[in-house]
Amino acid sequence: MSGKGEVYSFTVIRQVVGRAASKAFEPDIPYVIAWVDLDEGPRLITNIVACPVEAVKLGMKVSVAFEQQSPEIWLPKFRPSE
């Protein structure tokens, strides 16, 4: 896979709803959750990073940016393509 795609749909999370687990995401607010269509066909749910939430647009070209969550876990997140 090339790691390139475009934003199919997205939402901006602006507040914590609920308790416990949701609090873990509070430092990241606001953040974008998006469906990204990869150039090769699959669609996945991910975060858009390295981009102001106001700048995210439908059809925006993005590329993968892996973020390390633990020594064993890397998550594919996406940022605007250059």
Number of C-alpha atoms within 10 A of each C-alpha: 8 9 15 18 23 22 23 18 16 18 13 16 16 12 14 15 11 8 8 7 10 11 13 10 13 15 9 12 12 14 20 20 16 23 18 29 20 21 14 11 10 10 16 14 16 17 21 27 19 11 13 11 15 8 8 21 13 13 13 16 21 22 20 20 18 14 13 11 9 8 6 6 9 12 14 16 21 26 19 20 12 6
